[in-house]
Amino acid sequence: MNLRMLVFVTFLSLVTVLHSMMLSTGQKDLVEYLVQYRYLQPNATDAQLQRAIRFFQQKFNLTVTGIFTQETRNFMNKSRCGFPDILPEEYSLYDIKWDKKDLTFKIESFTNQLTQDQQRTEFKRAFDEWERQTQLTFTEVSGTTEANFKINFYKKAHNDGSDFDGPSGVLAHAFYPRTGDIHFDDDEDWGVNVSSKTDLYGVMLHEIGHALGIEHSDDSSAVMYPMYRGYVKDLKLHQDDIAGIQELYGKYQS
């Protein structure tokens, strides 16, 4: 191989490497998104990444291409719940539930964006909506009394392994039974019954579902759909949500 050919081949190799580096840098956040929500394992191969993208696109009725299209990027940028869409194999939905019917909740910290009475009212309203559909009861406790569900507002890192990310992105997350913690991102613009802010009741209604043992739904009309749909007036549980909670805890009995 003469010197000119060697220089040309070296140049092509360098271009290929630089292109790969730029592509990896541009896709880094998107790949991390797939890992965070359990579509992909860390250090996956290109083939595994392509399969994960295709599965994600198919799950949310996007055009299935196996690459990060603009449509896919836009969808990934939506505000959403921080709970994973794909559960680890050791989780079984119907093995993770509370072992009693009378449950308690405690508001350990509040946001300064709303009055405490507003927040307490919206949280109770969300618990009441779940209570109407099943045999469970929810009672607020305070002080040193232990509670099944502990509600807090945090910003960024808060020592649970699931840091918040500032405005938009992840709005809140919750933990399965029998932990029950429910965390809200205090960097969000929280509101009550207004379309211009993030609806506290709607997000709480969703997170209670996780704290009761329900995973995300593929039905875009369900409360347990992972993406935030904005403020919905008079939001109620969808039949898909009701079927899930009643299979876990039974139907409401007067």
C-alpha positions as CSV (number, residue, x, y, z in Angstrom):
1,M,0.0,0.0,0.0
2,N,1.5,3.3,-1.0
3,L,1.7,6.3,1.3
4,R,-1.2,8.2,-0.4
5,M,-3.5,5.1,0.0
6,L,-2.4,4.7,3.6
7,V,-3.2,8.3,4.4
8,F,-6.6,8.0,2.7
9,V,-7.5,4.8,4.6
10,T,-6.4,6.4,7.8
11,F,-8.5,9.4,7.1
12,L,-11.6,7.2,6.4
13,S,-11.0,5.3,9.7
14,L,-10.7,8.6,11.6
15,V,-13.9,9.9,10.0
16,T,-15.7,6.6,11.0
17,V,-14.5,6.8,14.6
18,L,-15.5,10.5,14.9
19,H,-18.9,9.8,13.4
20,S,-19.4,6.9,15.9
21,M,-18.3,9.2,18.7
22,M,-20.7,12.0,17.6
23,L,-23.5,9.5,17.2
24,S,-22.9,8.0,20.6
25,T,-22.8,11.5,22.2
26,G,-26.0,12.5,20.5
27,Q,-27.8,9.4,21.5
28,K,-26.5,9.1,25.1
29,D,-29.6,10.6,26.8
30,L,-31.9,8.5,24.7
31,V,-30.0,5.3,25.5
32,E,-30.0,6.2,29.2
33,Y,-33.8,6.7,28.9
34,L,-34.2,3.1,27.6
35,V,-32.0,1.8,30.4
36,Q,-33.8,3.8,33.0
37,Y,-37.3,2.4,32.0
38,R,-35.9,-1.1,31.6
39,Y,-36.2,-1.5,27.8
40,L,-32.4,-2.0,27.7
41,Q,-29.6,-3.4,29.8
42,P,-26.4,-1.2,30.3
43,N,-23.6,-1.9,27.8
44,A,-26.0,-3.4,25.3
45,T,-24.9,-4.2,21.7
46,D,-26.1,-2.3,18.7
47,A,-28.5,-5.1,17.8
48,Q,-30.0,-5.1,21.3
49,L,-30.3,-1.3,21.1
50,Q,-32.2,-1.6,17.8
51,R,-34.5,-4.2,19.3
52,A,-35.2,-2.0,22.3
53,I,-36.0,1.0,20.2
54,R,-38.4,-1.1,18.0
55,F,-40.1,-2.5,21.1
56,F,-40.5,1.0,22.6
57,Q,-41.9,2.3,19.3
58,Q,-44.3,-0.5,19.0
59,K,-45.5,-0.2,22.6
60,F,-46.4,3.4,22.2
61,N,-47.8,3.1,18.6
62,L,-45.0,5.0,17.0
63,T,-43.6,4.3,13.6
64,V,-41.4,1.2,14.1
65,T,-38.0,1.8,12.6
66,G,-35.5,0.6,15.2
67,I,-33.7,4.0,15.1
68,F,-34.1,7.2,17.1
69,T,-36.5,9.1,14.7
70,Q,-37.6,12.6,15.5
71,E,-41.0,11.2,16.4
72,T,-39.4,8.9,18.9
73,R,-37.2,11.6,20.4
74,N,-40.2,13.9,20.8
75,F,-42.2,11.1,22.6
76,M,-39.3,10.4,24.9
77,N,-39.2,14.1,25.9
78,K,-42.7,14.0,27.3
79,S,-43.3,14.5,31.0
80,R,-43.9,11.2,32.7
81,C,-43.8,8.9,35.7
82,G,-40.4,7.8,36.9
83,F,-41.5,4.2,37.5
84,P,-40.1,1.7,35.0
85,D,-42.3,0.5,32.1
86,I,-40.7,-3.0,32.1
87,L,-40.4,-4.8,35.5
88,P,-37.5,-7.0,36.4
89,E,-38.2,-10.8,36.1
90,E,-38.2,-11.2,39.8
91,Y,-41.3,-9.0,40.1
92,S,-44.7,-10.5,39.7
93,L,-47.6,-8.0,39.8
94,Y,-49.9,-10.2,41.7
95,D,-47.4,-11.3,44.3
96,I,-46.7,-7.7,45.4
97,K,-49.6,-6.3,47.3
98,W,-50.6,-5.1,50.8
99,D,-51.5,-7.8,53.2
100,K,-54.3,-5.8,54.9
101,K,-57.3,-3.7,53.7
102,D,-57.1,-0.7,56.1
103,L,-54.1,1.4,55.0
104,T,-52.7,4.7,56.2
105,F,-50.9,7.7,54.6
106,K,-48.8,10.5,55.9
107,I,-47.7,13.7,54.2
108,E,-44.2,14.2,55.5
109,S,-43.3,17.3,53.5
110,F,-45.3,19.8,51.3
111,T,-44.4,21.9,48.3
112,N,-44.5,25.7,48.9
113,Q,-46.3,26.2,45.6
114,L,-49.7,25.3,47.1
115,T,-51.3,25.6,50.5
116,Q,-51.1,22.6,52.7
117,D,-54.9,22.4,52.7
118,Q,-54.9,22.3,48.9
119,Q,-52.4,19.5,48.9
120,R,-54.1,17.5,51.6
121,T,-57.5,17.8,49.7
122,E,-56.0,16.6,46.4
123,F,-54.2,13.7,48.0
124,K,-57.3,12.6,49.8
125,R,-59.4,13.0,46.7
126,A,-57.0,10.6,44.8
127,F,-57.1,8.0,47.6
128,D,-60.9,8.2,47.7
129,E,-61.0,7.5,43.9
130,W,-59.1,4.2,44.4
131,E,-61.1,3.4,47.5
132,R,-64.4,3.6,45.6
133,Q,-63.4,0.8,43.4
134,T,-62.0,-1.8,45.9
135,Q,-62.2,-3.1,49.4
136,L,-59.3,-0.9,50.7
137,T,-59.6,2.1,53.0
138,F,-57.1,5.0,53.3
139,T,-56.8,7.1,56.5
140,E,-54.4,10.0,57.0
141,V,-52.2,9.9,60.1
142,S,-49.7,12.4,61.4
143,G,-46.9,12.9,64.0
144,T,-44.9,9.8,65.0
145,T,-47.6,7.4,63.8
146,E,-46.2,5.0,61.2
147,A,-47.9,5.0,57.8
148,N,-48.1,2.6,54.9
149,F,-47.7,5.5,52.4
150,K,-45.3,8.3,53.0
151,I,-45.6,11.4,50.8
152,N,-42.7,13.8,50.2
153,F,-41.6,16.6,47.8
154,Y,-37.9,16.5,46.8
155,K,-35.5,18.1,44.3
156,K,-32.8,16.3,42.4
157,A,-31.0,13.6,44.5
158,H,-32.9,12.5,47.5
159,N,-31.2,9.2,48.6
160,D,-33.5,6.7,47.0
161,G,-31.5,5.9,43.9
162,S,-33.9,7.6,41.6
163,D,-32.9,11.3,41.4
164,F,-35.3,13.8,40.0
165,D,-34.3,15.8,36.9
166,G,-35.6,19.3,37.3
167,P,-38.6,20.8,35.5
168,S,-40.4,18.5,33.1
169,G,-39.1,14.9,32.5
170,V,-39.9,12.8,35.6
171,L,-42.8,14.3,37.6
172,A,-43.0,11.8,40.4
173,H,-42.3,8.2,41.3
174,A,-43.6,5.7,43.9
175,F,-42.5,2.3,45.3
176,Y,-44.3,-1.0,45.3
177,P,-45.8,-2.6,48.4
178,R,-44.7,-3.0,50.9
179,T,-42.7,0.2,50.8
180,G,-45.3,2.6,49.6
181,D,-43.3,5.8,49.4
182,I,-44.6,8.4,47.0
183,H,-42.2,11.2,45.9
184,F,-43.0,14.4,43.9
185,D,-40.4,16.5,42.0
186,D,-40.6,19.9,43.7
187,D,-39.0,21.5,40.6
188,E,-42.3,21.0,38.7
189,D,-44.9,23.7,38.5
190,W,-47.7,22.1,40.5
191,G,-51.3,23.3,40.3
192,V,-54.9,22.3,41.2
193,N,-57.6,22.3,38.5
194,V,-55.6,24.4,36.1
195,S,-54.4,23.3,32.6
196,S,-51.3,25.6,32.7
197,K,-49.7,23.7,35.6
198,T,-48.9,20.1,36.4
199,D,-52.0,18.6,38.0
200,L,-51.2,17.4,41.5
201,Y,-54.3,15.2,41.7
202,G,-53.8,13.5,38.4
203,V,-50.2,12.6,39.2
204,M,-51.1,11.5,42.7
205,L,-53.8,9.3,41.3
206,H,-51.3,7.6,39.1
207,E,-48.6,7.1,41.8
208,I,-51.0,5.6,44.2
209,G,-51.6,2.9,41.7
210,H,-47.9,1.9,41.8
211,A,-47.9,2.1,45.6
212,L,-50.8,-0.4,45.6
213,G,-48.9,-2.8,43.2
214,I,-50.1,-1.8,39.8
215,E,-47.6,-1.4,36.9
216,H,-47.9,0.9,33.9
217,S,-50.7,0.3,31.3
218,D,-50.4,0.4,27.5
219,D,-53.8,2.0,27.3
220,S,-53.4,5.7,26.7
221,S,-56.8,6.4,28.3
222,A,-55.8,4.7,31.6
223,V,-54.6,6.6,34.6
224,M,-51.7,4.2,34.8
225,Y,-50.4,5.1,31.3
226,P,-46.8,6.3,32.0
227,M,-46.9,9.6,30.0
228,Y,-48.5,12.7,31.6
229,R,-51.5,13.7,29.6
230,G,-52.0,17.1,31.1
231,Y,-54.9,18.3,33.3
232,V,-58.1,16.3,32.8
233,K,-61.2,17.7,34.4
234,D,-63.0,15.3,36.7
235,L,-60.4,12.6,36.1
236,K,-61.6,9.2,37.2
237,L,-60.1,5.7,37.0
238,H,-60.4,4.0,33.6
239,Q,-61.8,0.5,33.3
240,D,-58.3,-0.8,32.8
241,D,-57.2,0.7,36.1
242,I,-60.3,-0.7,37.9
243,A,-59.7,-4.2,36.5
244,G,-56.1,-4.1,37.8
245,I,-56.9,-2.9,41.3
246,Q,-59.9,-5.3,41.7
247,E,-57.9,-8.3,40.6
248,L,-55.4,-7.4,43.4
249,Y,-57.8,-6.5,46.2
250,G,-61.3,-7.4,45.1
251,K,-64.4,-5.3,44.3
252,Y,-65.8,-2.6,46.5
253,Q,-68.5,-3.9,48.9
254,S,-70.9,-1.5,50.6
